C-alpha cells in the first residue's frame, strides 16, 4: 500500500486556511490572516508551497505555506474589490490574471512587483477570470454586464464578446478537453455552454437551480461532466 497526501486551501473573511488531507482525515496545516475579506485563491503552478489570494481591499497577496508568517508580497492596483484570481496552467507560462469590481482585469508575473497589463472593456463588475488550459496567453472573463469575454494577452483589446445571459454572470470555466468550449453560470439560474467557433446560440442550456449560480467547473476527468453550486444551497452535476 502507499500513503496518499493531498493539500488544498480554502478561504473565508480575512483568513486563508491551508488544510492537509491524509488517511487520518483533514487537519489545519497553516492559517494566515488578512485585514479584509478574501474572495478567491489560486495555487502556483511551479512551486507547491506558493499561492495567491485576492481581497476586498483590491489587493493580491502571495503566501508561502512553508512559512508561518506572510504574505511574501502584496500587489495593490485594483481600485475596488479583487474578486477573482487564476494562475495559468499552460506550459511555459508563469502568469496570473485577476478580475475586479473596478471592471478591469490585470495581468501579473509574480516575479514582477507590478501588473504587466490592464484589460478594459467590461461595463460591469468582473466576477470570474479563468485561463484557457489549452491556448497560451488566453483567458476568459465573466461580468455583471451580462457578457462573457475572451482576451489574448498578446493583443490589445477584447478578442471576443459573447452576450451570454440576460442577467449578471457570476462564473465561467473552460472545458479541459475542448479548447473552444466554455460554460457560464448566472443570476438567471441557468448554465450555458458556448462554442467559440459559433457564438450565436449556446450549445447547451442547463436548468434546475432556483437561485443564482455562484460557481461552475468542468470535470478534469470527463469531457461531458460539470458541477455547479448555487445560492439555493445545492450542488448539481
N, C-alpha and C positions, 0 to 999 in steps of 0.2 A: 504494500500500500504506500501511498505518498501523501504528504501533507499539502493541502491547498490553502493558499492565503490570498485574500482579496483586500484591497484598500479602496475606500470610496469616501466621498466628502458630502456633507450636507450643510445647509446654512439657514440661519434664522435672523432675528432682528439684532444685528450688530455682532453676531457670533458665528465664526466658522468652526465647525466641528469635524475633525478628521477621525473616521471610525475604522477599526480593523475587524474584519470578519474572518474567523477561523473555525475550527471544529468545536471550540468551546462556546461559540456564539459571537455576538457583536460587542465590542468594548471601545471605549473612547481612547483614542491614541493621542490626540492633541487637540487643544482648544485655543482659538485666537479671538480676541475681542476687537471690535471696531466701533468708532463713535457714531455710526449711522447704520441704518439697515443695509443688509447685504442682499442683493436681488438675484445674482447669478454666480456661477463658479465654473471654471474650466481647468482641466489638468494640462500640464506641459506635455508635449509630445516627444521631448528629448531629455527630460530629467524627471524621474519618478517621484521626486520629493517636492517639486515645484508646482504651484497652482496659482491662478489669478481669480480674484473676485471683483465684482462691480457693485457700486454702492449708491445709496440715496443722496450722498453729497456730490455726486458727479465724478467720483474718482475710481480708479482701478488700483488694486493692491496686489503685489506679488508676495506670496508666502512660501516658506520652506518648512516642510513637515519634519525635517531633521533637526530643526532649531526650536527652542522653547519660546522665543520671542520673535516679534515681527511687527509690521511687514518688512521685507527686504527693500521694497521700493513702492512709491506711491506716484501714480500719474493723475494729475488733476487738470483736465482740459474741458471736459463737458460742463456746460453751464446749468444743466438740470440733472435729474436722476440718471445714472448709468444703469440701464435696465437689463442689458444682455452683454455677454462676452463669450467668445469662442476662439479656440486655438486651432489653427489649420492642421489638417491631418494628411495633406498631400506630401509626397516625398520631396525632400529638398527645401521645404519652406519652414520658417520659424516665425510665422506671422499671427497676430491676434487682431480680431475685429470686435469693436464694441458698438452698441446701439444705445441711444439716449432719448429721453423725453424732450431734449432740445432739438429733436427732429434731424439729427445728424448721426452718421456712423463714422467711426475713426479707425484707421489702420495703425497698428503698432508693431514694432520689433522690440521684444522685451530687453534686448541688449542696448537699446537707444532710449534716452531719457525723455523723449517727446514723441508725439504722434508723427507718422510719416505722411499722412494724407487725411483729409476730411471729405466725406461724401455727403453732398446736399442734394435735395430733390423731394424728399418726403414732405408732405404738408400736414403731418400729424405725428404724434408720439411714435417712436420706434420701439416695438416690444420684443423683437426677435432678430438676431443676426446669426446666420449659420453658414459656415464654409461648405462649398461643394467638396465631397470626398473624392471626386474624380478630376476636376479641372483646376489646375494651379491658378491661384490669384483670383478665384471667382467665389463670390458669396451672395446669399440672398437675404433680404430684409423684409419683415412684415410690420405693418404700421396701422395706427388708428385712422389713417386716411383711406383705409379700405383697399389698399394695394399691396401686392407682392412685387418686389423689385429685385432684379438680378444685376450685379455690378462686376466689373472687371478692374482690378487694381492697376492694371497697366494702361487703362484708357480713361480719359476724363468723362464725367457724366454717367448717367444710368444706362445700362445695356438693354434692359427690358423692363417694361411696366405692365403688370397684369392687374386689371380691376377685378380682384378675385372674389370679393364679397360685397354685400351692401350693409356692412357692419364693420366695426373695428376688428382687425386681425391680430390675435394675441400670440400666435405661434406658427412656425413653419419648420419644415425639415426636408432634407434631401433623401431620396432612395439610394441605398448603398449599392444597388445592383443595376441602376439605370441613371445615367448622368443627366438625362432630360426630364426626370420625374421628380416633382416636389409635391408636398401636401401642406395645406393651410388649415388652421383651426381658428374659429372666430366667435364673436359675441352672438351671432345668429344661431349658435348651437350646431353648426354644420362643419364637416370636414370636406375639403375639396382637393382632388388631385389634379395636377397641371403638367402637361407635356409641353416643354419649351419650344418644340417644333410647330405647335399649333395651339395657340392660347385663346382661341375664340370661344371654346367651350371646355369645361373641366372634363377630364377623362373618367372621373367618378365623383359622386357626392354621397357622403355617409351621414345619416341622421340617427338620432336616438337620444343624444344628450338633451337635457331640459334647461340647462343654463350654459353660460359662456364656457368655451373650451379654453383651458389655461395652457395646456401643453400637448403637443403631438410629436411622436417619434416613430420612425420606421424601425423595424426589427433589423439588427445587424446580421441576422442568420437566415431570414426568409424574405424573399423579394416582395411577397404579397401581404405580409403581416405588418400592422402598425398598431400602436397603442395611443390612447388619448385619456387625459384626465380633465375634469371639469369642476366648476363651482357647484354642480349638482351633487357633489360628494361621491361620484362614481369614477372608476377607471374602466375603460372599454377597449377591447381589441378585436 
